[in-house]
Structures are given as C-alpha cells and as structure tokens.
Amino acid sequence: MRRIVVETARRKQRTKRGWGRRRVQVDLPTRLPPDELLALDEALGRLEQLDSIKARLVTLRYFAGMTIEQAAEVLGISRVTAHRYWTFARAWLHQQMTGGEPG
C-alpha cells in the first residue's frame, strides 16, 4: 500500500501525465499533499535503516490503516511496546520532515 500511495504522489508531481486517458479517482488512506508524502517516504526510508520494526509499525498504521493493537499483533510485540514505538517514530519522522531539532 505504501508503494501505491507514494507512486501516486510522484505521478501527481509530473508535468506530463494522463496522455488523454480517463482519470480514475482512487481513495487513498492518506490526505497529505504529494510533496509532504514524498518527504514522509524518504524519512520512513531513513527510519527503516535505523529501526525496521518502528518503520513497519508506521507503515502498518499509516498506510494500511491498522490500529495499534492490530499492528502490534502483526509485528509480534506488546501493545505497550507498540505505543512506545509509535510515539518515538512519530516524533522522529516529524523532526526529519521539518528539519527541527530533536526534543
């Protein structure tokens, strides 16, 4: 799902697209503008290098629309650990995307 959302954002940024084809509206799980979605994808790639479980948690929550409990079950971690990882990952991604100083 992440690849579909990111590729849709990339396509929207291209100057030439469509080639006379009918546009089909797809309901994606995210409402971010394409440039912010691409920044999220890049930051998520860096998080994957740092900690792949936290990156998978973000992917499951944000792109697959899972709850904390569902994602924790898929990843084989406790709900408490998933909440802790989710809090860290959101703060880390926000810092990476905005260029802010870590808190």
Beta strands, then each sheet from edge to edge (+ up, - down):
end
